[in-house]
Amino acid sequence: MAIDEYIKLLGNKCYNVCGQMTQALVSMENIKTIKSSSSHINYKNAIIIPYENQDEKFKGKFVLGFNDNAMAVKLASAISRNVGMPDVDELDDMARDFLFEFMNTVVGEVITGWDELGLTADFSPPEFVEDFNLDDISNKDVSIHAITLGLDTDPITILVYFEESSLNPLEGKKILVVDDSKMIRHLLASEFEKYGCQVSQAENGLDGVKHVQADKPDLIFMDLIMPKMGGLEAIRLIRDIYPEINIIVFTSSSKKQEVVTAASYKVKGYVKKPIQMEKLLKLVNTCFES
């Protein structure tokens, strides 16, 4: 995805719509990219419009932010005057309606332009947020593209960011780690929670089966040698309940019979300890490839 091309189009559409809807003196101040982890972006008020790619490969939000009510009222009044209505005096429902219409127009123009460039997306209705902080819309370290316009010398800023979910197919997946090693359980929980996974833990095969019966996971990491019930027996019982669940086997050995038996249960992979996280991540991603 050629981000620069789409952001340039966003800047042009913001500039054109602002001029058309306000008849004010509009100037393009700057377009810059910042990282959310170091941005500390917050506004007294913001208008937010979510959008999402139709193939669910990415999503994001458009944000029109105001540092104070006065700037929001000024923009709403300019839009009101342009359609022959009186100025607004406060940030009331009428003022918000003008700002909603402004953002709907901007985002509609942008989404149409993106579509012509081959980037198809849908957007949702706008929402008004007070005391806006970037952490409220994204807990990820994403690149934020900020378009700053001058409206009769006063700045207004429109932000947009992309979360490329195609790079993170693990978002929201439920993972169960079944291993008698507390270290392994905590290591895997810590690693996969970074990717937005919900991670549960069980210390033996019997507890693992009970977890699966109570809450079906999307993926199971299963150790083979454990007390109370080993991994192969647990997999057999789990396959009787949910034949399609993704299972990756962990073991400290590489006995041929274990490999053959695990393969007969249609496990997705067979990983020998110590675990190499980079290789494991690649294997896990293949479990969720469409």
N, C-alpha and C positions, 0 to 999 in steps of 0.2 A: 504494500500500500504506500503510494507516494504521498506521504503526509504533507510535505511542503506545498505541493500543488493544491491540496484540499484546503489548507489553511490560508493560502493566498486568495482562493476563491471566497472563503469565509470573510476575510477582510474586505474584499471588494463588495460583497453583498451587504455587509454591515454598513459600510459607507454609503452605498446607494440607497438602501432602505431608510436609513436615518435621515438622509437629505430629503427623500420623497415624502416621508411621513411627518417631518417637522418644519420643513422650509426654513430651517435655521442655517447658520454658517457652520458647516461641518468640516472638520479636518481630520486626516489620518495621522495620528500621533506616532504610533509604533505598533509593531507586531513582534512579540517575543515569546520564547519558550522557556519555561522554568520547571523544575522538579518539585512535585508535591511535598516531598520529604523535607525540603528546605524553604518552602514558599511562605508558610505562616499566613495564608490568605484568609481573611475574614472580612465580612461586610455587615453593616447594620441591617440591611435588607437585601434580598436577592430574589430574582425570578429564575426558576430552574425548569428546564425542559429535557427530560431523558430521551435518548434515541438508541436504536439497536439495529444492527445489520440483520436483514431478513434470513440469512443463513446462520445467524447466531455466532458469527466469527469474532465479533467485537461489539462493544457497547460503549456508552459514554453519556455525557450531559453537557448541555449549553447552560451557561450561567451569566445573567446580567446582574452585576453587583453595584451597590450604592453604599458609600461610606457614611452617608447621612440622609435623612428624609428629604432635605431641601433639594438635593440633586434628583431624587426620584420624582418629586413634585414638579421640578423644572422640566424634566423630559415629558412627563405626562401632560403638562400644560401646553408644551409646544405641539404635541400630537393633537390635543383638543382644539387648539386654535386653528390648526391646519384643516380641520373638518368643520369649522364654523361654529364651534362650541366655546363657551367661556373657559377661562383658566380654572384649574383646580387649586384649592387653597391648602389642602392637606392630603396625606396619603390614605385616602378612604377607598371604599369599594370602587368608585368611579375611576379614581386614579389608577388603581390596580388593573382595572379592565383595559385602560389605555395601554398600560405597560405589557399586559398579557398579549394584546393585539400586536403590539410592536414586536415582541419576541416571536410570536407565531409567524409573523410575516418574515422576519429575518431567517428563522430556522426553516420555514417552508421554502424560501428562495435558495438557501444553502443546500438543503436535501435534494432539491430539484437539480441544482448545479452538480452536486456530487454524483447523482444518478447518471447524468450525461457523461461524466468522467468514468463511469463504470463502478461506482461505489453506491450500492443500493442500501437504503436504511429507512426505517419508519420512526416517527417521533410521537411522543405522548403529550397530553395537555400540560400547560404550564402550571407551576405551583409557586406560591409565595412563601418565602422562608425568612423569619426574623433571626437576627444574631447568627448569621451564616458563617460556618467554618468549613474549610475544604474537607476536613475529616468526616463531616456529616455525609458526604456523598461518595467518598472513596477512602478506604483504608490502605490502599496500595500506593507504591511509589511510582506514580505515572507522570508522563510529560504533559504539562498544561500549556496550552497555547492561548495567549492573552492578546486581544485586539483592543487597543485604546483609541477612542475617537475623541475629538474635541467638539463640544456642542456649545457654540458661542464662547469659546475659550475654556469652558469647564469640561473636565474629562469624564467620559463614561467608559466602562470596561466590560467587554464580553469575553468570557472564557469558554474554551471547549477542551475536553480531554477524551482520549481513546483508551479503553481497556481492551486489549486484544486477547479475548478469551480463547482464540485458536492456539495461543501459546500456553494456555493453562487449562487443559481439558480436565484437570483435577478439581476445579472449583466446585465446592459443595458435595463432593463425593464422600460417601461413608466408608471408612476403612476400619477393619477389625484386625488387630495384631494379637496373634495367639502364640505366646512364647513363654517358657518358664524363666527366661532371663529378664530381670527387671531392667537391666541396662539396655537390652535390645528393644524392649517395649518403649522405653522412654526416648531412646534415640529415634525410632521410627515415628513416634507420635510427634516429637519436636520437629522433625524434618517435614512431615507431610502436612502438619498444621500450617506451615509457612505457605503452602499452596492452596489454602482455603478448605482443606479436608476436615471432616469430622472424624476423629480417631477414637475408637474404643479399644480396650485392652482386656485380655484374658490370659491367665497364667498356666492353663493346661487345656487339653482338648475337650474335656467335659464341660468346662466353663465356656469354651469357645462355641460349642454346639448350643448351649443355653442362650448365649448372646445372639446367635443367628436366629434362634426360634423367637426371641423377643423383639428383635429389630434387624431386619434383613440389611446387610451391608452391600456395597457395590463391589468391594474387593476384600479378600482375606489374605493376610500373611500368616502362613501356618508352619510352625516348627514341627519337626517330626518326633524327636525324642523328648517326651515330657512325662511327668508323673500323672497318675490317675487315668489318663487316656492319652495315647500318642496321636500324632498328627494324621497318620494314614487312616486310623479308625474314625477320627473326627471328620475327616474329609468324606469317608464313606457315608456316614450318617447325614452330613450336610447335603451331599448329592441326592440323597433320598428325599430331602425337603425342597431344595432349590438346585436343580441340575445345572442351571446356567450361571451361577455366581462365579466371578473371577477369583481364582485361588492361585497364589504363588507360594511355593514350598521353600522353606529354609532348612538347612541341615548342616551339621559339622562334618559329615562324612559324604561319600559318594558311592554308596553300595548299589550295585547293579540292580538288585531286586527292588530296592526302594524306588529307584528311578523308573523301573518298569511298572511298578504298582501305581506310583503317582501319575504316570502318563496314562494309565488305564482309567484314571478318574478325571482325565481331561483338564489337568492343571495348566495354567498359562505359562508357568516357568518353574525352573528348579535352580535355586540360588544357594551356592555353597558359602558358608561363613569362612572368614570375616566378610561382612557385607560391603561391597563397593557401591556407594550411594549413586554415583553417576550412572552406572550400568543398571542399577535397580530402577532408577527414575525412567530410563528409556524403556525398560520392560513394562513398567506400570503404564506409561503413556500408550503403549500398544494395546493395552486392555480396553482403552476407551476411544480408540480410533474408529470413526464411523465408516 
